[in-house]
Amino acid sequence: MRKMIEGSRAVAEAAGLCRPDVISAYPITPQTHIVEELSQMVADGDINAEYVRVESEHSAASVCLGAVAAGSRAYSATTSQGLLLMAEVLYNIAGMRLPLVITAVNRAVSAPLSIWNDHQDTMALRDTGWLQLYAENNQEVLDMHFQAYKISEDDRVLLPVMVCMDGFILTHTYETVDMPTQEAVDAFLPRYDPLYRLDPEDPYTLGAYAGPEMYQEVRYELQRDALASKAVVKEVARDFQAAFGRWMGDVIDRYRCDDAETVFIALGSVVGTLKDWVDARREQGEKVGVLKLRCYRPFPLEELREALAKAKQVVVVEKAVGVGGYGIVAGEIRAALYGQASTPPVSCAIAGLGGRDVTFETLDEMLKRARGGESDFFAGLRTELLEAS
Amino acid sequence: MSAPKFAYETTRGFLPGHRACAGCGQAAAVRVIMEVVGPKAVAANATGCLEVFSTPHPESAWGIPWIHSLFENQAAVASGIEAALKKQGKLDGVKVLAFGGDGATLDIGFGALSGMFERGHDVLYVCMDNEAYMNTGVQRSGSTPFAASTTTSPAGRMSFGEDRPKKDLPAIAAAHGIPYVATASMSLFADLRRKVKKAVGTRGPKYVQVHVPCPPGWGYDEKLSMEVGRLAVECGLYPLVEWENGKVTRVRKIKKVPVEEYLKGQRRFRHLFRTEEGKAQIARIQELADESIERYGLVG
């Protein structure tokens, strides 16, 4: 059914349609409406779930961990500081190979305190073993939840998935979305039926410690299966198209890239801005295109190499700072292209931190500076505010 | 008359062959607890001695489904298990347990524990109180008693050891108004058994804190664990109390032995017997015991 709703509401409805047995969340600053909407749905009996109102994000993740280990489907949503507070548990969930989906609303991290959008929170957690999907718009983010559970619970994967959506830009924006029916979601996403669960009739010990003779092999399998999960991400995207009649992308998407000399790479909602900007600059004769990195973990190495084989210049729009280093996503793109037949210069353009708008002017600045040979810079910086170094 | 049964014949919950130290108080306590709880149970265990000595992969001493996640989240993990079993309609037949040491319980996992109490989960939380971080090398915790020397509250020329009294977590647990709170000792099996039985027979959150002597951490001969634990109770420093819905309902009366009897055999208190200032601290410890005896009416 098509309806005009807020992004948070869309995600809450989508999460509800996934029939989570246990929902656990904490309203840390900042929180979104997602878990409030879900609370109301539970209070009204619209969804049948145990809602566990915890005292911290650390416990929210831990409650989900326990629920999944006991054989139930679980859900949580968080953002920013809350996501960072979960970090230790997130590593643990992935290491224990427990399938779980959380919505990570992308917002800046403190200090200074900011509730506005950027990607510094989820980027800090890219190495946890969680798969990370980044949504461009509200239709994509709601559809991603159905796909995320299916990917996560696949026997070939058994890894948790983080659905990343931009705070405010998506969460607080009203858009027309097509909300599938419960029957359609049920047909696409069967009930969670784990191989192992905490069951007194068939007792298992979960979470035993591993000594130096064994730990490395467990982490190897985690890495092996995370990389291999790319095939499942693609397969589930095709299954989704077959079931719902719309293609929402798999690992990367290309927009006007075929003859593009300069390819911009971005994650999340800024891709939408970039598409408009590409259209506008194309009219002025600029051969620019945009590559959307929809699936950041697993990292789509081969797809990126192929997509960038003809590019003369690459600009990565980074909404995060790898402080003390040279580009989180850009660094990986550079590594991906290293040793290839075509190795275009890759510029890391940091922008949009803490809710700063990424405008056409910002993108023009990026293009100009990248063409001028700058490899690492902040775009849209208010230099008049800077203290002398 | 049939032959007496060994633990592994009376319970499949916690089996022998684990790697606890000789004389370990908590290994004995868990065996007794699991005999009472029975096999229809699920346990979430904090990082700590119990976790490490019972589950070095690929070995496990647990005959019940058991999960270890992290150091501080066992109360939340148990909450999630309970919520899942409730949703699955299986909670009636299954007891959900959480185990944590005193560091995991009184310190780093305190917030999660309070949350579990407040939300009313049907979980029995058992704190294995050996009064310091034993698994990592005897560092002080919020449960370390006054004047004990640990690796991070060592006695020295300017210090008599831990300078603060033990955190009273049972009273804090009781202040949540949960249905059942008890303190117990590994040295008094019948009393421990009765309390665990009462706890698992009660709906809602339950907290049982068991005093579990630790030969290497406290510094005494491992064959004396039962005696050391008994003296802690009998001198009044470890009062055995039960609370129901926030009110004290029962205490175990004691003979009242002087605290020196309990302190003198332990390396962690040895420094107190060597100086005049140390002896003054022993007098202060006696006052703490007397206060506890007075508060709970342990004598008479």
Interface residues (C-beta under 8 A of the other chain):
Chain A: D21 V22 S24 N48 A49 E50 V52 R53 V54 E55 S56 H58 S59 A60 S62 V63 C64 L65 G66 A67 V68 A69 A70 G71 S72 A74 E88 V89 N92 M96 R197 L198 D199 P200 D202 P203 Y204 T205 L206 G207 A208 Y209 A210 G211 M214
Chain B: P39 K40 A41 V42 A44 N45 E51 V52 T55 P56 H57 P58 E59 S60 W62 G63 I64 P65 W66 I67 H68 S69 L70 E72 N73 A75 A76 V77 A78 S79 G80 I81 E82 A83 A84 L85 K86 K87 Q88 V94 G111 A112 S114 G115 E118 R119
